[in-house]
Amino acid sequence: MGPPLDVIAKGRNVLEMEADGILALRDRLDDTFVQAADLLYVCEGRVVVTGLGKSGQIGHKIAATLASTGTPALFLHAAEGLHGDLGMVTRKDTVLAISNSGETDEVLKLLPIIKRWGLKLIVMTGSVGSTLARAGDVVLNVQVPAEACPLGLSPTASTTATLAMGDALAVVLLEKRGFNEEDFLIRHPGGTLGRRLLLKTQDLMHCDDELPLISEGTLLQDALLEISAKRLGVTGVTSSDGQLKGIITDGDVRRALAHHDGDILGLKASEVMTRDPKTIGGDSLAAEAVATMEELEITSLFILDVDRKEPLGIIHLHDLLKAGIV
């Protein structure tokens, strides 16, 4: 057993050292970062990210982030590249090579083919005087003040800083390309991200017999029965031609009680309803419905036929929660 360890203090120290490594990069950014972003932006092929060991694992993530945000990219394991995987590389590609020491043998052995094919080479390294750095067209210095590992041996702060530099490049490229939510959806059709961007209000709405609707002439006592029966806390109010003219919620009922000294059951729906309620189209994304509800501090939206102004359905915040949109 070693001496007692203050686990919280040590954990904080590691996080501080890794944060210091990233901040050191921020203060060091210069024209080389602009040059690297420009090279990646004009690349006609793909960004081939390569590395070995921990640097390779960070490179794999950087390649994935680039690919998912609009910059075609793949990861080439440096050792596998020497045994056939270089066949994935084309003459239109740009190479992003990662090596903290800049002397990783397997990465250096890729240099002859990179140079022979005339590929642009961006280097991420903690040693700007290394063999790999001297071969690069652009060198991004990812040196950190110290590794968080007390032995100074295991890559910790250096890999975190390298990952952050990759994220910085990816986000800059995303904005340069005008990458938007629709572009993101194409690359993320599954999982929660896909649900948030793919589902439309009409996919989640209550319709037909589940849709709470009454006419303008309906008595409030019957309106309350409709609200209770449909269990959505609201009913729509329609005109004789079927257009949505208003809604009645619990709040409307309370306001009517206050205004009429409690004698309200004989009132008509048109006398109590909130007119011209906020609505949404059936083709609108469910995520848009969430944004509207949050902005207006409401829990439901009627979905209209845009041309006829007739209610097609209603969507409730609970439906969005169940679908994982919120």
TAHU-V404208 format. One line per field, one symbol per residue. ss: DSSP state (H for helix, E for strand, - for the rest). Layout:
ss = ???
//
This chain:
ss = ------HHHHHHHHHHHHHHHHHHHHHH--HHHHHHHHHHHH----EEEEE-HHHHHHHHHHHHHHHH----EEEEEHHHH---HHHH-----EEEEE------HHHH--HHHHHH---EEEEEE-----HHHHH--EEEE---------------HHHHHHHHHHHHHHHHHHHH----HHHHHHH---HHHHHHHH-EHHHH-E-HHH--EEE---EHHHHHHHHHHH---EEEEE----EEEEEEEHHHHHHHHHH--------EHHHH-EE---EEE---EHHHHHHHHHHH---EEEEE-----EEEEEEEHHHHHH----
//
